[in-house]
Amino acid sequence: MIEGHQLPVVVSAGQVTEHDKLGSALDLAEKAASIALEGAPGLRKHISRLVMVNSLSQVGPAPASELATRLGMEVQERSTTTIGGNNPQWLVNSLAQQIALGDLEAAMIVGTENMHSSKVARRTGSSFASYNSDLSPDKVIGDTRNGTGPAEEAIGLIAPVHIYALFESSIAARLHRDFPQQREEIAKWMATFTQLAARNRYAWFQRSRLPQELATPTSENRLVAEPYTKLLTAFLGVDQAAALVLTSLDLAKQYHLEESSVFIWSGADANDIWYPTARPDPGRSPAMKGVFTAALTAAGLSVGDISAFDLYSCFPCAVEMASEALGLNSPGDRVLTLTGGLAYFGGPGNNYTTHAIACAAEHVREHGGPVMISGLGWYATKHSAGIYSDLPPPRGFRLGNTLVDQERIDADSRPIVTGLDTHCPATVIASTIAYARDGRAVRAPIIARLEDGSQLSADIAEGELDNLPISNLVGHKVFVGGRPLSYRLVE
């Protein structure tokens, strides 16, 4: 270990999953944070930073400040993050670096969602106390950019399930599969996620399912966007919260907490090309490869050294892209989740990865490590990875360097077209068909490349949807034009 270099550890974690009792998001956050603090007696007074992960639920302008007050804590810095499922791991990377340098004694990360309670309250007309609106806003940290740009927004391409379905089509085409074939293949390994969720006491759906249950469209498992059925997508309607307490091994030892400490070996962060339309290959993630490689290199490890993974799994393509970036043959070759994944464990907004890290800490204490965790934000845009173990890192904590990777990724961005005065030929590089709740096809967005190499997002022209074959259009020629852009198939 480098002299004067502190060893950052996750010393305690708390998780709450509440099915029956309705409550506010901050109620859940308070429960999870209290559990984490109970697991780290004596450290409360050393926590100088409390960060709340961005919440989709109603938490008010100052959730970190209100939570600190509820917990009776005097915290110097209270902040909330911007949007992004990468943020919990990004926070661990940043805070661990500060602890390693001796700039921070202890910190707490907390995230929460009460989408289930909110839905029940709307349906029944019930209510519960939510938040204090009179507090001054917390400091906001993280990248503030929106995940979509003019090209996507011009055609209303905003829903994550539609954009991720586009990514899935690119993967399917590369493997020479149509939509039904791709659905069957991803259902095979997603079924293993349900088995792990069934054994996880914090999972929202503790039920194993067979591949055909996930892949077969039914009234209870409708097609959402080709090739995804409902059961293959993240489930937001949960009441879940999680909290982590980070400190140094030296401070943990002062309170006899070294036995419960999980070592943070390394971490890394990078972004893919920001707007999906500008990516040369929508079905691949060079930023994932960059952060995985950087984290492993910083830790002095190889992929083969990792005993378990939890790869962010909002949609199957995210796991497939991560598997390829790691050099794994296919998602079915190894168990890639410790929680059960966002579709079955639950997808609590931006906070899933806090749960994944909490589950990783528990796994490491029981089975050893090292374990790799990944998180992503927006549309497979922002990426973070971290490695955890029961043993101290020989090199101390190290933050992986992705500067060269980021320069290379950014340089590969394609020019974007948002409108054309005349119709031009283009080649489809990603496609999907989106469905309404009643099973009607309602749109068929694509990402396509013009002959000059620029790229665009377009939706099918009015009156053409009924003539669209239910197939993957990747590689097909279309004519594109107008403002906003629409396309017709080449006869």
Secondary structure, DSSP 8 states (H G I E B T S, - for coil): --TT---EEEEEEEEEE-SSS---HHHHHHHHHHHHHHTSTT-GGGEEEEEE---SS---S-HHHHHHHHHT---SEEEEE-S-TTHHHHHHHHHHHHHHTTS-SEEEEEEEEEHHHHHHHHHHT-------TTS---EEES----S--HHHHHTT---HHHHHHHHHHHHHHHTT--HHHHHHHHHHHHHHHHHHHHT-TT-S------HHHHHS--SSS-EEETTEEGGGS-----EEEEEEEEEEHHHHHHTT-GGG-EEEEEEEEEE--SSGGG-S-TT--HHHHHHHHHHHHHHT--GGG--EEE---SSHHHHHHHHHHHT-S-GGGS---SS--TTTT---GGGHHHHHHHHHHHHHHHH---EEEEEEETTTTEEEEEEEESS--TT--EE---HHHHHHHHHT---B---EEEEEEEEEEEE--EE-TTS-EEE--EEEEETTS-EEEEEE-TT-GGG--SS--TT-EEEEEETTTEEEE--
